[in-house]
């Protein structure tokens, strides 16, 4: 079963998928977000249903939970929790919230090694951040 990683942002949502074995996460795509949490959850639910219908299926959704470096909640934390709750009402797949501190920064550094133009990196950074969130989750699962 595959896993879906989500990096929720007010402007863009990054998505990543694991391989069928649940060992490796890869950036999948980035979708625009209009700051409407409910609409974003409904749009993602369409993608989730499509993934469920594929041969490898979809076993879990991992959503990055933003926090301050101290571990305290920040302004975005409540929106992500709301997004996760609304998505849970739309789909019947387990949803896990995963700490995402510094993933966007790390994703930009990884992409900067391949692409010097920040405009091109910006188009990929959210999906890469979702892959880092998902990979962290996968690395901590028992085998």
Chimera marker file (.cmm) of the C-alpha trace (Angstrom):
<marker_set name="trace">
<marker id="1" x="0.000" y="0.000" z="0.000" r="1" g="1" b="0" radius="0.5"/>
<marker id="2" x="1.171" y="3.485" z="-0.811" r="1" g="1" b="0" radius="0.5"/>
<marker id="3" x="1.165" y="6.554" z="1.417" r="1" g="1" b="0" radius="0.5"/>
<marker id="4" x="0.380" y="10.157" z="0.495" r="1" g="1" b="0" radius="0.5"/>
<marker id="5" x="2.379" y="13.031" z="1.983" r="1" g="1" b="0" radius="0.5"/>
<marker id="6" x="0.853" y="16.499" z="2.214" r="1" g="1" b="0" radius="0.5"/>
<marker id="7" x="2.536" y="19.838" z="2.832" r="1" g="1" b="0" radius="0.5"/>
<marker id="8" x="-0.416" y="22.197" z="3.359" r="1" g="1" b="0" radius="0.5"/>
<marker id="9" x="0.201" y="25.858" z="2.665" r="1" g="1" b="0" radius="0.5"/>
<marker id="10" x="-2.159" y="28.773" z="2.218" r="1" g="1" b="0" radius="0.5"/>
<marker id="11" x="-1.011" y="29.349" z="-1.380" r="1" g="1" b="0" radius="0.5"/>
<marker id="12" x="0.174" y="25.906" z="-2.454" r="1" g="1" b="0" radius="0.5"/>
<marker id="13" x="-0.237" y="22.309" z="-1.328" r="1" g="1" b="0" radius="0.5"/>
<marker id="14" x="2.646" y="19.956" z="-1.997" r="1" g="1" b="0" radius="0.5"/>
<marker id="15" x="1.929" y="16.268" z="-2.489" r="1" g="1" b="0" radius="0.5"/>
<marker id="16" x="4.233" y="13.263" z="-2.416" r="1" g="1" b="0" radius="0.5"/>
<marker id="17" x="3.700" y="9.530" z="-2.831" r="1" g="1" b="0" radius="0.5"/>
<marker id="18" x="5.514" y="6.532" z="-1.484" r="1" g="1" b="0" radius="0.5"/>
<marker id="19" x="6.351" y="3.485" z="-3.537" r="1" g="1" b="0" radius="0.5"/>
<marker id="20" x="4.168" y="0.392" z="-3.116" r="1" g="1" b="0" radius="0.5"/>
<marker id="21" x="6.518" y="-1.032" z="-0.485" r="1" g="1" b="0" radius="0.5"/>
<marker id="22" x="6.237" y="2.057" z="1.715" r="1" g="1" b="0" radius="0.5"/>
<marker id="23" x="10.004" y="2.595" z="1.788" r="1" g="1" b="0" radius="0.5"/>
<marker id="24" x="10.633" y="5.584" z="-0.482" r="1" g="1" b="0" radius="0.5"/>
<marker id="25" x="8.816" y="8.894" z="-0.837" r="1" g="1" b="0" radius="0.5"/>
<marker id="26" x="8.931" y="10.962" z="-4.017" r="1" g="1" b="0" radius="0.5"/>
<marker id="27" x="7.527" y="14.402" z="-4.845" r="1" g="1" b="0" radius="0.5"/>
<marker id="28" x="4.322" y="14.037" z="-6.841" r="1" g="1" b="0" radius="0.5"/>
<marker id="29" x="2.778" y="17.407" z="-7.579" r="1" g="1" b="0" radius="0.5"/>
<marker id="30" x="1.967" y="20.834" z="-6.278" r="1" g="1" b="0" radius="0.5"/>
<marker id="31" x="-1.543" y="22.302" z="-6.429" r="1" g="1" b="0" radius="0.5"/>
<marker id="32" x="-2.731" y="25.854" z="-5.940" r="1" g="1" b="0" radius="0.5"/>
<marker id="33" x="-4.649" y="26.703" z="-2.787" r="1" g="1" b="0" radius="0.5"/>
<marker id="34" x="-7.002" y="29.636" z="-2.379" r="1" g="1" b="0" radius="0.5"/>
<marker id="35" x="-6.842" y="29.712" z="1.440" r="1" g="1" b="0" radius="0.5"/>
<marker id="36" x="-10.230" y="27.981" z="1.664" r="1" g="1" b="0" radius="0.5"/>
<marker id="37" x="-9.499" y="25.034" z="3.962" r="1" g="1" b="0" radius="0.5"/>
<marker id="38" x="-12.795" y="23.246" z="3.250" r="1" g="1" b="0" radius="0.5"/>
<marker id="39" x="-12.468" y="23.518" z="-0.512" r="1" g="1" b="0" radius="0.5"/>
<marker id="40" x="-8.852" y="22.316" z="-0.341" r="1" g="1" b="0" radius="0.5"/>
<marker id="41" x="-9.924" y="19.234" z="1.645" r="1" g="1" b="0" radius="0.5"/>
<marker id="42" x="-12.631" y="18.422" z="-0.895" r="1" g="1" b="0" radius="0.5"/>
<marker id="43" x="-10.214" y="18.823" z="-3.829" r="1" g="1" b="0" radius="0.5"/>
<marker id="44" x="-7.632" y="16.582" z="-2.185" r="1" g="1" b="0" radius="0.5"/>
<marker id="45" x="-10.320" y="13.992" z="-1.432" r="1" g="1" b="0" radius="0.5"/>
<marker id="46" x="-10.841" y="13.625" z="-5.199" r="1" g="1" b="0" radius="0.5"/>
<marker id="47" x="-7.137" y="12.807" z="-5.664" r="1" g="1" b="0" radius="0.5"/>
<marker id="48" x="-7.246" y="10.404" z="-2.711" r="1" g="1" b="0" radius="0.5"/>
<marker id="49" x="-10.194" y="8.495" z="-4.172" r="1" g="1" b="0" radius="0.5"/>
<marker id="50" x="-8.391" y="8.225" z="-7.510" r="1" g="1" b="0" radius="0.5"/>
<marker id="51" x="-5.279" y="6.876" z="-5.771" r="1" g="1" b="0" radius="0.5"/>
<marker id="52" x="-7.383" y="4.358" z="-3.842" r="1" g="1" b="0" radius="0.5"/>
<marker id="53" x="-8.735" y="3.007" z="-7.114" r="1" g="1" b="0" radius="0.5"/>
<marker id="54" x="-5.238" y="2.265" z="-8.480" r="1" g="1" b="0" radius="0.5"/>
<marker id="55" x="-3.663" y="-1.180" z="-8.196" r="1" g="1" b="0" radius="0.5"/>
<marker id="56" x="-1.313" y="-0.274" z="-5.339" r="1" g="1" b="0" radius="0.5"/>
<marker id="57" x="-4.046" y="1.537" z="-3.423" r="1" g="1" b="0" radius="0.5"/>
<marker id="58" x="-3.493" y="4.075" z="-0.687" r="1" g="1" b="0" radius="0.5"/>
<marker id="59" x="-3.059" y="3.047" z="2.935" r="1" g="1" b="0" radius="0.5"/>
<marker id="60" x="-2.424" y="6.286" z="4.803" r="1" g="1" b="0" radius="0.5"/>
<marker id="61" x="-2.205" y="10.056" z="4.493" r="1" g="1" b="0" radius="0.5"/>
<marker id="62" x="0.568" y="11.951" z="6.276" r="1" g="1" b="0" radius="0.5"/>
<marker id="63" x="0.026" y="15.686" z="6.710" r="1" g="1" b="0" radius="0.5"/>
<marker id="64" x="2.845" y="17.946" z="7.823" r="1" g="1" b="0" radius="0.5"/>
<marker id="65" x="2.067" y="19.751" z="11.067" r="1" g="1" b="0" radius="0.5"/>
<marker id="66" x="3.815" y="23.125" z="11.243" r="1" g="1" b="0" radius="0.5"/>
<marker id="67" x="5.286" y="24.171" z="14.559" r="1" g="1" b="0" radius="0.5"/>
<marker id="68" x="7.806" y="26.643" z="15.863" r="1" g="1" b="0" radius="0.5"/>
<marker id="69" x="11.329" y="25.383" z="16.486" r="1" g="1" b="0" radius="0.5"/>
<marker id="70" x="10.430" y="25.273" z="20.194" r="1" g="1" b="0" radius="0.5"/>
<marker id="71" x="7.656" y="22.794" z="19.388" r="1" g="1" b="0" radius="0.5"/>
<marker id="72" x="4.866" y="25.259" z="20.149" r="1" g="1" b="0" radius="0.5"/>
<marker id="73" x="1.983" y="25.763" z="17.748" r="1" g="1" b="0" radius="0.5"/>
<marker id="74" x="2.204" y="28.623" z="15.256" r="1" g="1" b="0" radius="0.5"/>
<marker id="75" x="-0.464" y="30.488" z="13.261" r="1" g="1" b="0" radius="0.5"/>
<marker id="76" x="-0.662" y="27.776" z="10.602" r="1" g="1" b="0" radius="0.5"/>
<marker id="77" x="-1.004" y="24.836" z="13.018" r="1" g="1" b="0" radius="0.5"/>
<marker id="78" x="-4.733" y="25.358" z="13.651" r="1" g="1" b="0" radius="0.5"/>
<marker id="79" x="-5.470" y="25.592" z="9.905" r="1" g="1" b="0" radius="0.5"/>
<marker id="80" x="-3.621" y="22.333" z="9.240" r="1" g="1" b="0" radius="0.5"/>
<marker id="81" x="-5.504" y="20.589" z="12.042" r="1" g="1" b="0" radius="0.5"/>
<marker id="82" x="-8.778" y="21.904" z="10.567" r="1" g="1" b="0" radius="0.5"/>
<marker id="83" x="-7.716" y="20.729" z="7.100" r="1" g="1" b="0" radius="0.5"/>
<marker id="84" x="-6.914" y="17.247" z="8.458" r="1" g="1" b="0" radius="0.5"/>
<marker id="85" x="-10.273" y="17.040" z="10.247" r="1" g="1" b="0" radius="0.5"/>
<marker id="86" x="-12.190" y="18.115" z="7.133" r="1" g="1" b="0" radius="0.5"/>
<marker id="87" x="-10.257" y="15.658" z="4.973" r="1" g="1" b="0" radius="0.5"/>
<marker id="88" x="-10.996" y="12.889" z="7.482" r="1" g="1" b="0" radius="0.5"/>
<marker id="89" x="-14.710" y="13.599" z="6.943" r="1" g="1" b="0" radius="0.5"/>
<marker id="90" x="-14.236" y="13.110" z="3.187" r="1" g="1" b="0" radius="0.5"/>
<marker id="91" x="-12.144" y="9.926" z="3.075" r="1" g="1" b="0" radius="0.5"/>
<marker id="92" x="-11.880" y="6.689" z="5.062" r="1" g="1" b="0" radius="0.5"/>
<marker id="93" x="-8.090" y="6.448" z="5.175" r="1" g="1" b="0" radius="0.5"/>
<marker id="94" x="-6.045" y="6.910" z="8.355" r="1" g="1" b="0" radius="0.5"/>
<marker id="95" x="-4.555" y="10.403" z="8.600" r="1" g="1" b="0" radius="0.5"/>
<marker id="96" x="-1.406" y="11.107" z="10.593" r="1" g="1" b="0" radius="0.5"/>
<marker id="97" x="-0.039" y="14.524" z="11.510" r="1" g="1" b="0" radius="0.5"/>
<marker id="98" x="3.757" y="14.575" z="11.201" r="1" g="1" b="0" radius="0.5"/>
<marker id="99" x="6.116" y="17.252" z="12.515" r="1" g="1" b="0" radius="0.5"/>
<marker id="100" x="7.298" y="19.317" z="9.558" r="1" g="1" b="0" radius="0.5"/>
<marker id="101" x="9.720" y="21.772" z="11.133" r="1" g="1" b="0" radius="0.5"/>
<marker id="102" x="12.267" y="23.068" z="8.591" r="1" g="1" b="0" radius="0.5"/>
<marker id="103" x="11.088" y="20.814" z="5.750" r="1" g="1" b="0" radius="0.5"/>
<marker id="104" x="10.494" y="23.702" z="3.333" r="1" g="1" b="0" radius="0.5"/>
<marker id="105" x="13.966" y="25.032" z="4.078" r="1" g="1" b="0" radius="0.5"/>
<marker id="106" x="15.509" y="21.576" z="3.629" r="1" g="1" b="0" radius="0.5"/>
<marker id="107" x="13.537" y="21.044" z="0.411" r="1" g="1" b="0" radius="0.5"/>
<marker id="108" x="14.822" y="24.323" z="-1.016" r="1" g="1" b="0" radius="0.5"/>
<marker id="109" x="18.413" y="23.348" z="-0.161" r="1" g="1" b="0" radius="0.5"/>
<marker id="110" x="18.028" y="19.982" z="-1.877" r="1" g="1" b="0" radius="0.5"/>
<marker id="111" x="16.537" y="21.566" z="-4.978" r="1" g="1" b="0" radius="0.5"/>
<marker id="112" x="19.212" y="24.297" z="-5.017" r="1" g="1" b="0" radius="0.5"/>
<marker id="113" x="21.815" y="21.615" z="-5.640" r="1" g="1" b="0" radius="0.5"/>
<marker id="114" x="20.130" y="20.847" z="-8.965" r="1" g="1" b="0" radius="0.5"/>
<marker id="115" x="18.531" y="24.164" z="-9.918" r="1" g="1" b="0" radius="0.5"/>
<marker id="116" x="20.102" y="27.565" z="-9.352" r="1" g="1" b="0" radius="0.5"/>
<marker id="117" x="17.085" y="29.591" z="-10.527" r="1" g="1" b="0" radius="0.5"/>
<marker id="118" x="14.869" y="30.207" z="-7.481" r="1" g="1" b="0" radius="0.5"/>
<marker id="119" x="11.811" y="30.747" z="-9.742" r="1" g="1" b="0" radius="0.5"/>
<marker id="120" x="12.074" y="27.188" z="-11.038" r="1" g="1" b="0" radius="0.5"/>
<marker id="121" x="12.751" y="25.810" z="-7.545" r="1" g="1" b="0" radius="0.5"/>
<marker id="122" x="9.648" y="27.562" z="-6.227" r="1" g="1" b="0" radius="0.5"/>
<marker id="123" x="7.530" y="25.399" z="-8.548" r="1" g="1" b="0" radius="0.5"/>
<marker id="124" x="8.877" y="22.236" z="-6.901" r="1" g="1" b="0" radius="0.5"/>
<marker id="125" x="9.623" y="23.115" z="-3.280" r="1" g="1" b="0" radius="0.5"/>
<marker id="126" x="6.228" y="22.234" z="-1.792" r="1" g="1" b="0" radius="0.5"/>
<marker id="127" x="6.122" y="18.782" z="-3.381" r="1" g="1" b="0" radius="0.5"/>
<marker id="128" x="9.705" y="18.173" z="-2.222" r="1" g="1" b="0" radius="0.5"/>
<marker id="129" x="8.757" y="19.287" z="1.311" r="1" g="1" b="0" radius="0.5"/>
<marker id="130" x="5.834" y="16.833" z="1.213" r="1" g="1" b="0" radius="0.5"/>
<marker id="131" x="8.273" y="14.090" z="0.198" r="1" g="1" b="0" radius="0.5"/>
<marker id="132" x="10.541" y="14.940" z="3.155" r="1" g="1" b="0" radius="0.5"/>
<marker id="133" x="7.572" y="14.849" z="5.543" r="1" g="1" b="0" radius="0.5"/>
<marker id="134" x="6.443" y="11.518" z="4.143" r="1" g="1" b="0" radius="0.5"/>
<marker id="135" x="9.951" y="10.034" z="4.153" r="1" g="1" b="0" radius="0.5"/>
<marker id="136" x="10.382" y="10.984" z="7.826" r="1" g="1" b="0" radius="0.5"/>
<marker id="137" x="7.125" y="9.192" z="8.595" r="1" g="1" b="0" radius="0.5"/>
<marker id="138" x="8.105" y="6.108" z="6.577" r="1" g="1" b="0" radius="0.5"/>
<marker id="139" x="11.532" y="5.922" z="8.196" r="1" g="1" b="0" radius="0.5"/>
<marker id="140" x="9.921" y="5.642" z="11.627" r="1" g="1" b="0" radius="0.5"/>
<marker id="141" x="7.501" y="2.830" z="10.738" r="1" g="1" b="0" radius="0.5"/>
<marker id="142" x="8.244" y="-0.694" z="11.961" r="1" g="1" b="0" radius="0.5"/>
<marker id="143" x="9.186" y="-3.136" z="9.191" r="1" g="1" b="0" radius="0.5"/>
<link id1="1" id2="2" r="1" g="1" b="0" radius="0.2"/>
<link id1="2" id2="3" r="1" g="1" b="0" radius="0.2"/>
<link id1="3" id2="4" r="1" g="1" b="0" radius="0.2"/>
<link id1="4" id2="5" r="1" g="1" b="0" radius="0.2"/>
<link id1="5" id2="6" r="1" g="1" b="0" radius="0.2"/>
<link id1="6" id2="7" r="1" g="1" b="0" radius="0.2"/>
<link id1="7" id2="8" r="1" g="1" b="0" radius="0.2"/>
<link id1="8" id2="9" r="1" g="1" b="0" radius="0.2"/>
<link id1="9" id2="10" r="1" g="1" b="0" radius="0.2"/>
<link id1="10" id2="11" r="1" g="1" b="0" radius="0.2"/>
<link id1="11" id2="12" r="1" g="1" b="0" radius="0.2"/>
<link id1="12" id2="13" r="1" g="1" b="0" radius="0.2"/>
<link id1="13" id2="14" r="1" g="1" b="0" radius="0.2"/>
<link id1="14" id2="15" r="1" g="1" b="0" radius="0.2"/>
<link id1="15" id2="16" r="1" g="1" b="0" radius="0.2"/>
<link id1="16" id2="17" r="1" g="1" b="0" radius="0.2"/>
<link id1="17" id2="18" r="1" g="1" b="0" radius="0.2"/>
<link id1="18" id2="19" r="1" g="1" b="0" radius="0.2"/>
<link id1="19" id2="20" r="1" g="1" b="0" radius="0.2"/>
<link id1="20" id2="21" r="1" g="1" b="0" radius="0.2"/>
<link id1="21" id2="22" r="1" g="1" b="0" radius="0.2"/>
<link id1="22" id2="23" r="1" g="1" b="0" radius="0.2"/>
<link id1="23" id2="24" r="1" g="1" b="0" radius="0.2"/>
<link id1="24" id2="25" r="1" g="1" b="0" radius="0.2"/>
<link id1="25" id2="26" r="1" g="1" b="0" radius="0.2"/>
<link id1="26" id2="27" r="1" g="1" b="0" radius="0.2"/>
<link id1="27" id2="28" r="1" g="1" b="0" radius="0.2"/>
<link id1="28" id2="29" r="1" g="1" b="0" radius="0.2"/>
<link id1="29" id2="30" r="1" g="1" b="0" radius="0.2"/>
<link id1="30" id2="31" r="1" g="1" b="0" radius="0.2"/>
<link id1="31" id2="32" r="1" g="1" b="0" radius="0.2"/>
<link id1="32" id2="33" r="1" g="1" b="0" radius="0.2"/>
<link id1="33" id2="34" r="1" g="1" b="0" radius="0.2"/>
<link id1="34" id2="35" r="1" g="1" b="0" radius="0.2"/>
<link id1="35" id2="36" r="1" g="1" b="0" radius="0.2"/>
<link id1="36" id2="37" r="1" g="1" b="0" radius="0.2"/>
<link id1="37" id2="38" r="1" g="1" b="0" radius="0.2"/>
<link id1="38" id2="39" r="1" g="1" b="0" radius="0.2"/>
<link id1="39" id2="40" r="1" g="1" b="0" radius="0.2"/>
<link id1="40" id2="41" r="1" g="1" b="0" radius="0.2"/>
<link id1="41" id2="42" r="1" g="1" b="0" radius="0.2"/>
<link id1="42" id2="43" r="1" g="1" b="0" radius="0.2"/>
<link id1="43" id2="44" r="1" g="1" b="0" radius="0.2"/>
<link id1="44" id2="45" r="1" g="1" b="0" radius="0.2"/>
<link id1="45" id2="46" r="1" g="1" b="0" radius="0.2"/>
<link id1="46" id2="47" r="1" g="1" b="0" radius="0.2"/>
<link id1="47" id2="48" r="1" g="1" b="0" radius="0.2"/>
<link id1="48" id2="49" r="1" g="1" b="0" radius="0.2"/>
<link id1="49" id2="50" r="1" g="1" b="0" radius="0.2"/>
<link id1="50" id2="51" r="1" g="1" b="0" radius="0.2"/>
<link id1="51" id2="52" r="1" g="1" b="0" radius="0.2"/>
<link id1="52" id2="53" r="1" g="1" b="0" radius="0.2"/>
<link id1="53" id2="54" r="1" g="1" b="0" radius="0.2"/>
<link id1="54" id2="55" r="1" g="1" b="0" radius="0.2"/>
<link id1="55" id2="56" r="1" g="1" b="0" radius="0.2"/>
<link id1="56" id2="57" r="1" g="1" b="0" radius="0.2"/>
<link id1="57" id2="58" r="1" g="1" b="0" radius="0.2"/>
<link id1="58" id2="59" r="1" g="1" b="0" radius="0.2"/>
<link id1="59" id2="60" r="1" g="1" b="0" radius="0.2"/>
<link id1="60" id2="61" r="1" g="1" b="0" radius="0.2"/>
<link id1="61" id2="62" r="1" g="1" b="0" radius="0.2"/>
<link id1="62" id2="63" r="1" g="1" b="0" radius="0.2"/>
<link id1="63" id2="64" r="1" g="1" b="0" radius="0.2"/>
<link id1="64" id2="65" r="1" g="1" b="0" radius="0.2"/>
<link id1="65" id2="66" r="1" g="1" b="0" radius="0.2"/>
<link id1="66" id2="67" r="1" g="1" b="0" radius="0.2"/>
<link id1="67" id2="68" r="1" g="1" b="0" radius="0.2"/>
<link id1="68" id2="69" r="1" g="1" b="0" radius="0.2"/>
<link id1="69" id2="70" r="1" g="1" b="0" radius="0.2"/>
<link id1="70" id2="71" r="1" g="1" b="0" radius="0.2"/>
<link id1="71" id2="72" r="1" g="1" b="0" radius="0.2"/>
<link id1="72" id2="73" r="1" g="1" b="0" radius="0.2"/>
<link id1="73" id2="74" r="1" g="1" b="0" radius="0.2"/>
<link id1="74" id2="75" r="1" g="1" b="0" radius="0.2"/>
<link id1="75" id2="76" r="1" g="1" b="0" radius="0.2"/>
<link id1="76" id2="77" r="1" g="1" b="0" radius="0.2"/>
<link id1="77" id2="78" r="1" g="1" b="0" radius="0.2"/>
<link id1="78" id2="79" r="1" g="1" b="0" radius="0.2"/>
<link id1="79" id2="80" r="1" g="1" b="0" radius="0.2"/>
<link id1="80" id2="81" r="1" g="1" b="0" radius="0.2"/>
<link id1="81" id2="82" r="1" g="1" b="0" radius="0.2"/>
<link id1="82" id2="83" r="1" g="1" b="0" radius="0.2"/>
<link id1="83" id2="84" r="1" g="1" b="0" radius="0.2"/>
<link id1="84" id2="85" r="1" g="1" b="0" radius="0.2"/>
<link id1="85" id2="86" r="1" g="1" b="0" radius="0.2"/>
<link id1="86" id2="87" r="1" g="1" b="0" radius="0.2"/>
<link id1="87" id2="88" r="1" g="1" b="0" radius="0.2"/>
<link id1="88" id2="89" r="1" g="1" b="0" radius="0.2"/>
<link id1="89" id2="90" r="1" g="1" b="0" radius="0.2"/>
<link id1="90" id2="91" r="1" g="1" b="0" radius="0.2"/>
<link id1="91" id2="92" r="1" g="1" b="0" radius="0.2"/>
<link id1="92" id2="93" r="1" g="1" b="0" radius="0.2"/>
<link id1="93" id2="94" r="1" g="1" b="0" radius="0.2"/>
<link id1="94" id2="95" r="1" g="1" b="0" radius="0.2"/>
<link id1="95" id2="96" r="1" g="1" b="0" radius="0.2"/>
<link id1="96" id2="97" r="1" g="1" b="0" radius="0.2"/>
<link id1="97" id2="98" r="1" g="1" b="0" radius="0.2"/>
<link id1="98" id2="99" r="1" g="1" b="0" radius="0.2"/>
<link id1="99" id2="100" r="1" g="1" b="0" radius="0.2"/>
<link id1="100" id2="101" r="1" g="1" b="0" radius="0.2"/>
<link id1="101" id2="102" r="1" g="1" b="0" radius="0.2"/>
<link id1="102" id2="103" r="1" g="1" b="0" radius="0.2"/>
<link id1="103" id2="104" r="1" g="1" b="0" radius="0.2"/>
<link id1="104" id2="105" r="1" g="1" b="0" radius="0.2"/>
<link id1="105" id2="106" r="1" g="1" b="0" radius="0.2"/>
<link id1="106" id2="107" r="1" g="1" b="0" radius="0.2"/>
<link id1="107" id2="108" r="1" g="1" b="0" radius="0.2"/>
<link id1="108" id2="109" r="1" g="1" b="0" radius="0.2"/>
<link id1="109" id2="110" r="1" g="1" b="0" radius="0.2"/>
<link id1="110" id2="111" r="1" g="1" b="0" radius="0.2"/>
<link id1="111" id2="112" r="1" g="1" b="0" radius="0.2"/>
<link id1="112" id2="113" r="1" g="1" b="0" radius="0.2"/>
<link id1="113" id2="114" r="1" g="1" b="0" radius="0.2"/>
<link id1="114" id2="115" r="1" g="1" b="0" radius="0.2"/>
<link id1="115" id2="116" r="1" g="1" b="0" radius="0.2"/>
<link id1="116" id2="117" r="1" g="1" b="0" radius="0.2"/>
<link id1="117" id2="118" r="1" g="1" b="0" radius="0.2"/>
<link id1="118" id2="119" r="1" g="1" b="0" radius="0.2"/>
<link id1="119" id2="120" r="1" g="1" b="0" radius="0.2"/>
<link id1="120" id2="121" r="1" g="1" b="0" radius="0.2"/>
<link id1="121" id2="122" r="1" g="1" b="0" radius="0.2"/>
<link id1="122" id2="123" r="1" g="1" b="0" radius="0.2"/>
<link id1="123" id2="124" r="1" g="1" b="0" radius="0.2"/>
<link id1="124" id2="125" r="1" g="1" b="0" radius="0.2"/>
<link id1="125" id2="126" r="1" g="1" b="0" radius="0.2"/>
<link id1="126" id2="127" r="1" g="1" b="0" radius="0.2"/>
<link id1="127" id2="128" r="1" g="1" b="0" radius="0.2"/>
<link id1="128" id2="129" r="1" g="1" b="0" radius="0.2"/>
<link id1="129" id2="130" r="1" g="1" b="0" radius="0.2"/>
<link id1="130" id2="131" r="1" g="1" b="0" radius="0.2"/>
<link id1="131" id2="132" r="1" g="1" b="0" radius="0.2"/>
<link id1="132" id2="133" r="1" g="1" b="0" radius="0.2"/>
<link id1="133" id2="134" r="1" g="1" b="0" radius="0.2"/>
<link id1="134" id2="135" r="1" g="1" b="0" radius="0.2"/>
<link id1="135" id2="136" r="1" g="1" b="0" radius="0.2"/>
<link id1="136" id2="137" r="1" g="1" b="0" radius="0.2"/>
<link id1="137" id2="138" r="1" g="1" b="0" radius="0.2"/>
<link id1="138" id2="139" r="1" g="1" b="0" radius="0.2"/>
<link id1="139" id2="140" r="1" g="1" b="0" radius="0.2"/>
<link id1="140" id2="141" r="1" g="1" b="0" radius="0.2"/>
<link id1="141" id2="142" r="1" g="1" b="0" radius="0.2"/>
<link id1="142" id2="143" r="1" g="1" b="0" radius="0.2"/>
</marker_set>
